[in-house]
Amino acid sequence: MKNSKILVLLAVALLIVALSSVAVGQDKATAQEVVAKVREAASTLSKTGDVGPFKQKQAPWVWKDTYIFVHDCDKKVVAAQPIKPETVGQDTVSVKDTRGKLLYPDPQAFCDAAKKPSGVWIEYWWPKPGEKEGSRKVSYYLGAKGTPYVVGAGVYDDKATIAELSKLTGVK
């Protein structure tokens, strides 16, 4: 009797873990969503020039497992980051991924690429919201016209290539 109760509890625990994994999997942002949100955020920032809303954890700029972040290309600093607010004001050239790789070794080249009409995709390792360990993240960046800002957001994906993702943004 005692063993059957333990087996039932174990089965229920495994079922809960399996179902929560499925639910989490459904809450993954897609590359298409990232492109749409980044374009919407860049347009909004072009009109308002206000990075304040992009520092907040509330929707619409934080969704599923990703979020919008903003870089200031004139000052070469992180201008808004809702999940890691301690990075706001950090020098862009000093931002490293969880493997120690510089994300923007040449901030000017990064800004120039992001300000092209198609924007730019960059691959690096970054913790998912709420996690400490890095996962492969590929982020899309686009300049906000008429401002010094570049807007970005990313997907945590082990397989998507920059070439595949670039097809979504009109890069040949």
TORLOMI-489766 format. One line per 3 residues: their letters; for each residue x, y negated, z negated of N, C-alpha, C. Coordinates in steps of 0.001 Angstrom, whole numbers, plus 500000, padded with zeros to 6 digits. Each point is the difference from the previous one (the first is absolute). Layout:
N
A> X/Y/Z/X/Y/Z/X/Y/Z ~ ... .
This chain:
172
MKN> 500819/501195/500000/499181/498805/500000/500866/498736/500000 ~ 501021/500018/499109/500878/498843/499900/500761/499781/501317 ~ 500472/501091/500609/500730/499895/501260/499118/499462/501122 .
SKI> 498733/500390/500033/499113/499511/501057/499721/498504/499834 ~ 499924/499523/498764/499807/498559/499765/501229/499225/500477 ~ 501162/500557/499706/501237/499354/500442/500050/499960/501532 .
LVL> 499628/501097/500639/499992/500042/501466/499010/498996/500581 ~ 498820/499887/499392/498997/499037/500462/500540/498583/499844 ~ 500584/499693/498850/500569/498660/499782/501127/499710/500989 .
LAV> 500835/500986/500245/501085/499842/500956/499451/499748/501410 ~ 498970/500748/500379/499380/499822/501316/499380/498611/500122 ~ 499338/499541/498954/499391/498664/500013/501085/498933/500110 .
ALL> 501089/500162/499256/501102/499036/500053/500599/499939/501407 ~ 500205/501159/500607/500546/500032/501365/499044/499352/500999 ~ 498719/500249/499818/498998/499397/500876/500018/498479/499875 .
IVA> 500103/499498/498786/500051/498550/499777/501221/499399/500678 ~ 501155/500650/499838/501230/499518/500636/499855/500015/501521 ~ 499456/501080/500539/499830/500107/501457/499047/498934/500517 .
LSS> 498894/499798/499324/499030/498997/500447/500553/498587/499883 ~ 500773/499731/498939/500564/498658/499874/501039/499760/501091 ~ 500726/501043/500406/500962/499851/501100/499282/499688/501304 .
VAV> 498875/500639/500238/499215/499723/501203/499492/498566/499952 ~ 499499/499569/498840/499478/498640/499873/501100/498970/500233 ~ 501199/500267/499446/501111/499081/500202/500377/499961/501473 .
GQD> 500014/501143/500661/500332/500057/501418/499059/499166/500842 ~ 498744/499899/499585/499032/499200/500743/500214/498517/499759 ~ 500786/499651/498982/500238/498601/499685/501330/499502/500551 .
KAT> 500482/500649/501050/501227/499555/500657/499649/499018/501101 ~ 500661/498860/499979/499793/499026/501069/500559/500565/501302 ~ 499337/499684/501100/500493/500419/501310/500817/498875/500620 .
AQE> 500814/500353/500965/500793/498992/500704/499081/498991/500685 ~ 498874/500461/500536/499046/499095/500657/499433/498989/499006 ~ 499686/500471/498788/499499/499092/498959/501062/498972/499616 .
VVA> 501232/500447/499886/501094/499105/499644/500154/498913/501051 ~ 499985/500381/501269/500134/499005/501069/498850/498989/499924 ~ 498781/500483/499841/498831/499108/499932/500095/499063/498798 .
KVR> 500367/500517/498831/500090/499178/498785/501134/498983/500105 ~ 501138/500410/500543/501124/499075/500143/499617/498868/500953 ~ 499348/500339/501098/499565/498951/500936/498987/499065/499353 .
EAA> 499069/500564/499229/499000/499181/499294/500683/499097/498970 ~ 500954/500561/499250/500708/499233/498984/500846/498889/500633 ~ 500670/500308/501111/500803/498989/500694/499115/498866/500500 .
STL> 498843/500337/500529/499052/498988/500469/499510/499136/498838 ~ 499651/500636/498903/499537/499267/498811/501093/499075/499485 ~ 501214/500507/499901/501115/499201/499505/500319/498849/500955 .
SKT> 499837/500219/501307/500208/498927/500983/499029/498849/499771 ~ 498777/500353/499610/498960/498974/499778/500152/499299/498662 ~ 500369/500756/498946/500015/499429/498649/501393/499590/499513 .
GDV> 501033/500728/500423/501348/499754/499503/500174/500372/498536 ~ 498998/500650/499404/499986/500317/498574/500332/501466/499756 ~ 501167/500268/499377/500382/501379/499712/499365/500537/498713 .
GPF> 499356/499139/499223/499398/500392/498718/499129/501245/500060 ~ 499049/500076/500945/499143/501188/500054/500760/501305/500250 ~ 501165/499917/500572/500786/501198/500304/500818/500476/498793 .
KQK> 499954/499252/498913/500673/500395/498759/499064/500764/499073 ~ 498710/500029/500331/498996/500611/499136/499767/501463/500376 ~ 499712/500810/498985/499780/501432/500224/498602/500305/500526 .
QAP> 499129/499010/500058/498634/500254/500449/499919/500051/501527 ~ 498921/500655/500464/499707/500065/501436/499811/498584/500507 ~ 500142/499719/501260/500148/500940/501103/501451/500337/500346 .
WVW> 500971/499442/499307/501388/500169/500424/500689/501190/499357 ~ 499327/500685/499102/500496/501245/499420/498907/501029/500263 ~ 500337/501065/500701/498998/501022/500323/500680/501366/500095 .
KDT> 499209/501029/499736/500478/501385/500033/501353/500099/499303 ~ 501046/500440/500722/501315/500153/499372/501002/498960/500495 ~ 499502/498854/500471/500908/498980/500516/499492/498598/499697 .
YIF> 500727/499010/500490/499719/498616/499647/500767/499069/500938 ~ 499531/498765/500075/500681/498962/500779/501078/499354/499131 ~ 501164/499732/500599/501052/499233/499327/500494/498953/500982 .
VHD> 500627/498953/499487/500378/498854/500825/501451/499607/499731 ~ 500728/499700/501085/501365/499475/499909/500012/498570/500529 ~ 500806/499146/499384/500197/498631/500463/501311/499976/500772 .
CDK> 499920/499811/501313/501198/500054/500847/500862/498744/499902 ~ 499430/498886/499565/500815/498794/499807/500854/500123/498741 ~ 499371/500413/498915/500707/500129/498720/500704/501350/499869 .
KVV> 499646/500946/500878/500568/501360/499994/499750/500690/498646 ~ 498727/499933/499569/499602/500642/498745/498683/500744/500179 ~ 499731/500918/499069/498696/500643/499920/499039/498941/499457 .
AAQ> 498931/499712/500737/499055/498946/499604/498789/500547/499259 ~ 499597/501242/500300/498841/500611/499327/500138/501512/500044 ~ 499726/500633/498854/500055/501463/499887/499089/500381/498838 .
PIK> 498779/500473/500283/499031/500227/498928/500297/501186/499078 ~ 500721/500993/500468/500257/501205/499209/501278/499868/499168 ~ 500990/499305/500536/501255/499776/499273/500249/498492/499917 .
PET> 499200/499294/499179/500114/498538/499952/501377/499506/499573 ~ 500772/500855/499328/501338/499596/499580/500928/499761/501190 ~ 499623/500460/501193/500841/499782/501184/499747/498648/500665 .
VGQ> 498934/499301/499613/499712/498683/500588/501145/499049/499651 ~ 500529/499333/501023/501140/499108/499830/501336/500682/500233 ~ 499978/501331/500131/501241/500745/500239/500540/499676/501381 .
DTV> 501296/499825/500080/500689/499740/501258/499783/501184/500939 ~ 499498/499735/501201/499666/501054/500958/501193/500913/500282 ~ 501185/499429/500090/501171/500808/500352/500369/500985/498884 .
SVK> 499492/499802/498783/500350/500896/498896/498972/501106/499767 ~ 498907/500031/500767/498966/501020/499808/500517/501342/500519 ~ 500019/500987/499083/500466/501345/500354/498880/501001/499770 .
DTR> 500017/501065/500802/499019/501066/499793/500481/500908/498869 ~ 499233/501044/499706/500342/500868/498862/501248/500841/500256 ~ 500489/500017/501228/501237/500718/500316/501203/499060/500070 .
GKL> 499769/498714/499673/501088/499026/499983/500270/499307/501320 ~ 499189/500269/501019/500192/499391/501319/499377/498600/500014 ~ 500728/499031/500540/499453/498648/500157/498857/500045/501013 .
LYP> 498860/499433/499643/498866/499974/500925/500201/498972/501103 ~ 500587/498869/499643/500150/498898/500947/501448/499515/499985 ~ 500936/500805/500552/501413/499604/499948/500275/498694/500748 .
DPQ> 499183/499713/501007/500113/498744/500742/498619/499343/499983 ~ 499723/499194/498962/498659/499414/499852/499548/499184/501214 ~ 500931/499331/500657/499608/499189/501158/499552/500881/501160 .
AFC> 500720/501086/500253/499607/500920/501073/498656/500646/499672 ~ 499801/500349/498719/498723/500565/499563/498864/499003/500267 ~ 500178/498757/499587/498959/498983/500186/499731/499749/501484 .
DAA> 501055/499934/500788/499831/499783/501444/499190/501140/500620 ~ 500299/501236/499617/499276/501160/500544/498541/499984/499548 ~ 499766/499682/498731/498638/499995/499466/499147/498897/500616 .
KKP> 500628/498924/500408/499247/498866/500548/499677/500166/501484 ~ 500470/501074/500618/499594/500299/501377/498524/500382/499969 ~ 499285/499813/501116/498561/500303/500004/499644/501427/499578 .
SGV> 500895/500941/500258/499724/501388/499650/500445/500354/498583 ~ 500771/499129/499351/500503/500293/498670/501088/501056/500042 ~ 500284/500618/498837/501067/500998/499917/499662/501019/498909 .
WIE> 500434/501250/500208/499852/501078/499019/501372/500286/499400 ~ 500039/500234/498677/501245/500342/499312/499741/501207/499096 ~ 500938/500933/500004/499906/501209/499178/500925/499879/498789 .
YWW> 499520/500431/498824/500802/499994/498784/499332/500901/498956 ~ 500602/500123/498849/499460/500824/498911/499554/499079/498874 ~ 498728/500142/499591/499406/499093/499012/499001/500773/499151 .
PKP> 499882/499668/498718/499022/500728/499174/498561/499659/500379 ~ 499168/501012/500030/498567/499760/500185/499502/499271/498760 ~ 498935/499204/500113/499471/499325/498812/499764/500992/498860 .
GEK> 500533/499662/498832/499836/500852/498831/501057/501081/499854 ~ 500917/500107/500971/501046/501022/499941/501366/499352/499843 ~ 500963/500776/499528/501371/499506/499815/500915/500443/501147 .
EGS> 499785/501235/500487/500845/500559/501054/499605/499414/501363 ~ 500985/499855/500865/499738/499481/501334/499440/501054/500933 ~ 499166/499544/500915/499471/500822/501088/500304/499266/501298 .
RKV> 500033/500737/501093/500247/499350/501291/498835/499064/500314 ~ 500336/498756/500264/498996/498994/500323/500420/499321/501298 ~ 499030/499771/500865/500250/499279/501238/499067/498795/499972 .
SYY> 500597/498807/500036/499204/498778/499872/500001/499194/501283 ~ 498846/499381/500217/499798/499127/501148/500047/498556/499518 ~ 500766/499177/500692/500168/498591/499653/499601/499122/501182 .
LGA> 499352/498875/499688/499577/499057/501028/500069/498589/499435 ~ 500511/499085/500814/500087/498611/499570/498630/499340/499939 ~ 499821/499103/499031/498784/499195/499887/500289/498684/500719 .
KGT> 499408/499812/501161/500285/498845/500857/499857/498679/499236 ~ 500940/499092/500276/499953/498676/499393/500464/499962/498550 ~ 500532/501120/499512/500510/500071/498622/501378/500655/500025 .
PYV> 500714/499940/498883/501283/500711/499930/499825/501460/499579 ~ 498756/500459/499925/499717/501308/499409/499908/501149/500996 ~ 500436/501167/499496/499825/501269/500688/499191/500880/499050 .
VGA> 498946/500602/500519/499097/500841/499228/500309/501457/500323 ~ 499917/500863/499002/500249/501419/500232/499105/500890/499166 ~ 499899/501252/500419/499341/501075/499248/500499/501296/500615 .
GVY> 499903/501092/499246/500549/501242/500524/499178/501224/499703 ~ 500405/501075/500675/499408/501316/499776/501086/500911/499450 ~ 499595/500884/499100/500899/501017/499478/499788/501222/500875 .
DDK> 500987/500288/500852/499839/501043/501004/501352/500645/500268 ~ 500055/501319/499914/501249/500715/500225/500294/500266/501468 ~ 499012/499823/500864/500155/500443/501389/499953/498893/501056 .
ATI> 499228/498946/499777/499825/498968/501033/501338/499355/500366 ~ 500228/499861/501295/501237/499368/500458/499741/498533/500323 ~ 501058/499223/499988/499896/498585/500355/499465/499884/501431 .
AEL> 500462/500870/500892/499545/499959/501398/498493/500236/500093 ~ 499482/500999/499269/498551/500265/500007/499220/498813/499442 ~ 500480/499470/498874/499298/498892/499348/500040/498736/500866 .
SKL> 501092/499809/500696/500145/498802/500837/498962/499975/501131 ~ 499513/501162/500397/498954/500057/501030/498717/499340/499499 ~ 499781/500009/498681/498806/499374/499419/500062/498474/500046 .
TGV> 501204/499468/500114/500162/498553/499903/500446/499348/501309 ~ 500003/500777/501044/500299/499436/501318/501470/499901/500332 ~ 500860/500626/499203/501427/499993/500290/500273/501048/501053 .
K> 500756/499647/501017/500317/500954/501078/501297/500711/499698 .
